[in-house]
Amino acid sequence: MKTLLACATLAIALVHAQDSNVSSRPAGPIRWAEGAPNATSDVKNDAKIEGLKTDDVHIYVSLADIKETEYNRVWVQVSNHSKSAMDFDPQAAILLNGDKTVRAEVPDKAAHNIQKFGEAKSQELASAHCNQMMTNPTMSPNNAACQPTNTQMQMSKQVLTFSNQQAQWVRDNGLVKKELAPDHEIQGAVVFKKDKKKADYILKIQVGSQTFEFPLSAQNKAPSYD
């Protein structure tokens, strides 16, 4: 009888140990699903906003094109409803498209690239496609000078101005790594390089110890300056 009792006690102890091991394993990603009790969905200004809620975190995301650039942005709003601070690193976020991974960009780097792209396109519009021939009477017809039209020069200036504005928007709104205090909220843009064509993605983004997944779609429109 003592032997049976000892075996039963050992078996109960092993079961509790196994349960403890299971509960201590890190939870898997929290996935957005249409109609799920912890998921929300809304449309504002033609943009779909998806949200997920846990006891500790409320997070909302929305993907949109950064017009006339090579970038998309995901607008993210995160609220810490826990009693302790949480680390949040937006540059650790990724977009998954099958086997392909698109990593978030550092805002300053993306802004620099947007500005450089605009400068190159502005110079191209002002010089590469000129079609108005200005001939110096002292020069032979073969040495005629080519000058851009007023329309081309105006477009060149507009492209440069708009690219600078978009770059500054990224600098002003891009999210960077920070510690989110209890009962505090943060919102801003996480920037991703565009793919070559329309794509469906899974956004993976971590807040504290929790990883969230959202299905997002992008048109990936190329700049249309040409």
Secondary structure, DSSP 4 states (H G I P E B T S, - for coil): -HHHHHHHHHHHHHHHHHHHHHHHSPP--EE--TT-TTEEEEEETTEEEEEEE-SSEEEEEEEEE-TTSSEEEEEEEEEE-SSS-EEE-GGG-EEEETTEEEEPBPHHHHHHHHHHHHHHHHHHHHHTT--EEE--TTS-GGGPEEE--HHHHHHHHHHHHHHHHHHHHHHHHB---EEE-TT-EEEEEEEEE--SS-EEEEEEEEETTEEEEEEEEE--PPP---
